[in-house]
Amino acid sequence: MSHHPPFPEVEASRPDFDTSKTFKQTKTPAPAWKLGSGGNDNGASLSKNHVEIDPYAEGRESGANYKLMISAITPRFIGFISTRSADGKSTNLAPFSYTTVLSHDPPMFAVGIDRPIANAKDTTKNLLETKECVINVISEHFIEAANATSIDAPNGISEWAISGLHPAKSSTVKADRVKEAVFAVEGKLVHHHEWESRNPATPGKKTSVTVLIEGTRFWAREDAIDKEYTTLDPNILKPVSRMGGITYARTTEAFELPRPKFEEVDKEGKLDGLKAPLVDGQ
C-alpha cells in the first residue's frame, strides 16, 4: 500500500503550469569567477561529507542503484522511439530516458533498454528484427501524450492510439516519426549488446540491452530551425527531460560559458602559478 496521497490530490495542490514562460539567457552563477578559484559557493561544499556506496554491497538490490542513478544523472534526454514490426502489421511508440548522442560524424546515438532480450517488449523486438527506428524529441506541447505511451500495454498493442499522437512518413526507414515532434531522427541499428548482472546475488543474469543507432535523416519543424539548418530555437523546441522517479523537467533558462583557450589565457598571465605538473599520470 502506498504511503503517499493519490497523485491527482498531490497535483491539485500545486500551482498551474505556467505557459507564459519563455526561454531566456541569464548570467552565469559567478560572472567574476577566475581561473583556479574552484567552486563558486565560497567553499561551502568542502565542509560536506560523503558516503561511499558499493553498488554490489550485500543485500543491496539493483533497484536501489536504479533509483539512485536516475535521481543523480539528471536531467536526461528522453528518446521517444517509434518502430514498426518486421511484417509491417504493428507499430510501437515508447520513451527511453537512457538515451544520448555519441557522435556527429556519423550521427550516432545510444539507447539503454532496461529489459533483457528474452523478455523484450515491442520496441526491442522490432528494432532487432528490422534494424530501424525513429528517435523523436519530446516537447512540452505533447508531454502528456508521450508519457501515456509508457503504459504497460501487452506486446502487440500500439501506443499510437493510446497517446493520440499522429504518425508521419519517414524517408529512410519504414517506422513513422511523430508529427507533433519539433525534431526527429530516422535511424538504423548498428550494434546491440546485452548486459549481464554483476551482482553476486544474480551472477550472469541477463538484465538489459544497449543499442547503437546511426542517424540517417533529420526532421526539423520549419519555424524552429534557422536558415542554415544548424540550430533549433529553444523557445519552440521546449524540450522536456527526465529527473528521478516520475518527475519531468522543463528547460526555460540557460547561461553561456565560453571555453577558455590555453594560449590566450596564458599570454594574459591568467595561468600564473596554476600550471601544476601532472601527478601520478593524472
C-alpha positions in Angstrom: 0.0 0.0 0.0 1.3 3.5 -0.9 2.1 5.9 1.9 1.6 8.8 -0.4 -1.7 10.5 -1.3 -3.1 9.7 -4.8 -1.3 11.7 -7.5 -4.4 13.7 -8.6 -4.7 15.0 -5.0 -1.0 15.9 -4.9 -1.1 17.6 -8.3 -4.3 19.6 -7.3 -2.3 21.2 -4.5 0.4 22.6 -6.9 0.4 25.8 -8.9 -0.8 25.7 -12.6 1.7 25.1 -15.3 3.0 28.5 -16.5 2.6 28.5 -20.3 3.7 32.1 -20.4 7.3 31.2 -19.6 9.8 31.7 -22.4 13.4 30.5 -22.8 15.8 33.1 -21.6 19.6 33.6 -21.0 20.9 34.7 -17.7 24.4 35.5 -16.3 26.5 32.6 -15.0 26.3 31.9 -11.3 29.6 33.8 -10.8 30.5 36.1 -13.7 33.6 37.3 -11.9 35.0 33.8 -11.4 38.7 33.5 -12.2 40.9 30.5 -13.2 41.9 28.5 -10.2 39.1 29.7 -8.0 37.4 26.3 -7.7 33.7 26.2 -6.7 31.6 29.3 -6.7 30.0 28.6 -3.3 32.8 30.1 -1.2 33.9 26.6 -0.1 30.6 25.6 1.4 30.6 22.3 -0.4 34.0 21.4 1.0 32.6 21.2 4.5 30.2 18.5 3.5 30.9 14.8 4.0 30.3 12.0 1.5 29.1 8.4 1.9 30.6 5.6 -0.1 28.1 3.3 -1.9 29.1 -0.1 -3.2 26.6 -1.0 -6.0 27.1 -4.7 -5.2 27.0 -4.5 -1.4 25.5 -7.5 0.3 21.7 -7.1 0.5 21.6 -4.1 -1.9 19.2 -4.8 -4.7 19.7 -3.5 -8.3 16.5 -1.4 -7.8 18.3 0.7 -5.3 21.0 1.5 -7.9 18.3 2.4 -10.4 16.6 4.9 -8.1 20.0 6.4 -7.1 21.2 6.8 -10.7 18.0 8.3 -12.2 17.9 10.8 -9.3 21.6 11.8 -9.8 22.2 11.6 -13.5 19.8 14.4 -14.4 18.4 15.9 -16.5 18.2 13.1 -19.0 17.2 13.4 -22.6 14.2 11.2 -23.5 14.5 9.2 -26.6 10.9 8.9 -27.9 11.3 5.9 -30.1 8.9 4.7 -32.8 9.3 1.3 -34.5 7.4 -1.0 -36.9 7.2 -4.8 -36.8 9.1 -6.9 -39.4 5.8 -7.9 -41.0 4.6 -4.3 -41.0 1.4 -5.2 -39.2 2.0 -3.4 -35.9 3.7 -0.2 -34.7 5.1 0.9 -31.4 6.0 4.1 -29.6 7.8 4.3 -26.3 10.0 6.7 -24.3 13.5 5.8 -23.1 15.5 8.2 -20.8 18.7 6.1 -21.1 19.4 7.9 -24.4 22.2 10.1 -25.5 24.1 11.3 -28.6 27.6 9.9 -29.1 28.9 11.3 -32.3 28.0 13.7 -35.1 30.1 12.1 -37.9 28.4 9.7 -38.2 25.4 10.8 -36.2 25.4 8.1 -33.5 23.0 7.6 -30.6 23.0 5.1 -27.7 19.8 3.8 -26.1 19.7 1.7 -23.0 16.7 -0.6 -22.7 16.1 -1.8 -19.1 14.9 -5.3 -20.1 16.7 -8.4 -21.4 16.1 -9.7 -24.9 14.3 -12.9 -23.6 11.7 -10.6 -22.0 11.7 -8.0 -24.7 8.8 -5.7 -25.4 7.9 -4.5 -28.8 10.5 -1.7 -29.2 13.4 -4.1 -28.7 11.8 -6.8 -30.7 11.0 -4.5 -33.6 14.4 -2.8 -33.5 16.4 -6.0 -33.5 14.3 -7.5 -36.3 14.0 -4.5 -38.6 17.1 -2.6 -37.5 15.2 0.6 -38.0 13.5 3.3 -35.8 12.9 7.0 -35.3 14.1 8.9 -32.3 11.7 11.8 -31.6 12.4 14.7 -29.2 9.6 15.3 -26.6 8.4 18.8 -26.2 6.0 20.5 -23.7 3.1 20.6 -26.1 2.7 16.8 -26.1 4.3 15.6 -22.9 1.1 14.0 -21.5 0.6 12.1 -24.7 4.3 11.0 -24.7 4.0 9.9 -21.0 0.9 7.9 -21.9 3.0 5.6 -24.2 4.9 4.4 -21.1 1.8 2.4 -20.2 2.4 -1.3 -19.6 0.5 -2.4 -22.6 0.9 -6.1 -23.7 3.0 -6.9 -26.7 1.2 -6.2 -30.0 -0.8 -3.2 -28.7 0.2 0.0 -30.4 0.7 3.1 -28.2 -0.1 5.5 -31.1 -3.9 5.3 -30.5 -3.4 5.4 -26.7 -1.5 8.6 -27.0 -3.5 10.2 -29.8 -0.3 11.3 -31.5 -0.1 11.4 -35.3 2.3 9.3 -37.4 4.2 11.0 -40.3 6.0 9.2 -43.1 9.8 8.8 -42.8 12.3 8.8 -45.7 15.0 6.2 -45.0 13.1 3.9 -42.6 9.7 2.2 -42.5 8.9 3.4 -39.0 6.8 6.6 -38.8 8.0 9.7 -37.0 5.8 11.7 -34.6 4.2 14.6 -36.5 4.0 16.6 -33.3 7.7 16.4 -32.7 9.7 19.5 -33.4 12.8 17.4 -34.1 13.2 13.7 -35.1 15.9 11.5 -36.3 15.5 8.5 -38.5 18.0 5.8 -37.5 19.3 2.3 -38.3 20.7 -0.2 -35.8 24.5 -0.5 -35.9 25.1 -2.7 -32.9 23.5 -4.1 -29.8 24.9 -5.6 -26.6 23.1 -7.5 -23.9 24.4 -7.0 -20.4 24.7 -9.4 -17.5 24.3 -8.7 -13.8 27.5 -8.1 -11.8 25.5 -8.5 -8.5 26.9 -11.5 -6.6 23.3 -12.5 -5.8 22.4 -12.8 -9.5 25.6 -13.5 -11.4 25.2 -13.9 -15.2 21.5 -12.9 -15.2 20.6 -11.0 -18.4 19.4 -7.6 -17.4 19.4 -5.0 -20.2 20.3 -4.1 -23.7 22.2 -1.2 -25.2 21.7 -0.3 -28.8 23.8 1.9 -31.1 21.7 3.7 -33.7 23.1 5.7 -36.7 21.0 8.7 -37.7 20.2 8.6 -41.4 17.8 11.6 -41.7 16.9 14.6 -39.6 13.5 16.2 -39.5 13.1 19.8 -38.1 10.0 21.9 -37.9 10.3 24.8 -40.3 9.5 27.5 -37.8 12.1 26.1 -35.3 15.2 25.7 -37.5 17.4 28.6 -38.7 18.1 29.2 -42.4 21.4 27.3 -42.3 19.6 24.2 -40.8 22.0 24.1 -37.9 20.3 25.5 -34.8 16.8 24.9 -33.3 15.0 27.7 -31.4 14.6 26.6 -27.7 11.5 28.8 -27.5 9.8 26.4 -30.0 11.5 23.1 -29.2 10.7 23.5 -25.4 12.4 20.1 -24.6 11.3 18.0 -21.7 13.7 15.9 -19.8 13.6 13.2 -17.0 14.6 13.7 -13.4 14.2 11.0 -10.7 11.1 9.0 -10.1 8.1 10.3 -12.1 9.5 13.8 -12.3 9.9 15.6 -15.6 11.8 18.9 -16.1 11.4 21.9 -18.3 14.3 23.9 -19.9 13.4 27.6 -19.5 16.7 29.2 -18.6 20.3 28.9 -19.6 23.6 30.7 -19.4 26.7 30.7 -21.7 30.3 29.9 -20.8 32.9 30.3 -23.5 35.6 27.5 -23.4 38.9 29.0 -22.4 41.9 28.8 -24.8 45.1 27.9 -23.1 47.4 30.1 -25.3 45.2 33.2 -24.8 44.8 33.0 -21.0 48.4 32.1 -20.6 49.5 35.1 -22.6 47.3 37.3 -20.4 49.0 35.9 -17.3 45.8 34.2 -16.0 47.6 30.9 -15.6 50.5 32.3 -13.5 51.0 29.8 -10.6 48.4 27.5 -12.0 50.4 25.4 -14.4 50.9 22.5 -12.0 52.7 19.3 -13.3 50.9 16.1 -13.8 50.7 14.0 -10.6 50.9 10.2 -10.9 49.9 10.4 -14.6 46.7 12.3 -13.8 
